[in-house]
Amino acid sequence: NAKKESCFFPIPQAAKCILQNVEKTNAPVIYLSTDAAESETNLLQSLIVLDGNVVPLVKRPSHTSVEKWDALLYRNHLGSDDQ
């Protein structure tokens, strides 16, 4: 199995890591692609504060399980396979 292991971080640790990258890159906004619960992403958002301002967090729109499958196919270069 060649699949890479996923990494999961506690929300405060993830927020700290994201904030460090925001500071380094001066990013005005963060794009978040996750299937985490809204309560978790809201908590994450509240912890990403730079100079007293919350850094905007743009979340991927809701999707169906079919779209998840399509994304998996695309990542593995199988998106155009008719089978």
N, C-alpha and C positions, 0 to 999 in steps of 0.2 A: 504494500500500500504506500504510494508515493505522496499521499495527501499530507500537507503541512499541518502541524498542530495549531489549533486556535489559541489565542491568548485572551484571557479575561482578567480585568482589573477591577478592584473596588472603585466605586464612583469617585470618591475623593482623590484616589491615586490617578485615575484617568484624567480628572479635571486638572490636576497639577501638571501632568505631562502635556496636555493640550495647551494649557496656559503658557508653559515654557516655550512651546513652539510658536504660539501667537506672539510672544515677546520677541523671539528671534527673527521672525519673518514679518512682523508688523502687519499681520493678517487682519483685515477689517471684519471678517466674517468667517464662520466655521461651517463647513458642509458635513453633516453627519448622516451616514448610511448605516442604519442598525435596525434590528427588529426588537430592540429593548422596549419595555413598557413606557408609556408616556410619563408616568410618575418618575421613572428613572432618568429619562432625558430631561425632564423639568428640573430635577435635582442637579444633574450635571450642568445644565444651563446656569443655575443659580450660583454655582461654584466657580464659573469662569468669568472672573471680574478683573479688569485691568485698569488701573488708575481710577478706581471708583465707578467704572462703567462696565456693565455686563456686555460681553462680546456676543453679538448676534449669532444665533445657532439656527441654521437652515436644515430642517430634517427632510429626508427623502419622503416623498408621498407614500401613503399606504399602498400596499400591493397585494396581489393574490398569490397563492401558492404556484399558480401557473407561471407568473412572472418570475418567481424565484427559480423555477426550473429553466426558464429561458435564459436567465442570467448565468446559471451554471453552465448551460450549453455554450453560451457566448464566451465565457472565460476559458473554456476548454477548446475553443475554436471549432465548435460543432454547430454554430448558429445557422449556417446555411445548409446543413445536412437535412435532406428531406425524409430520412428514415426516422 
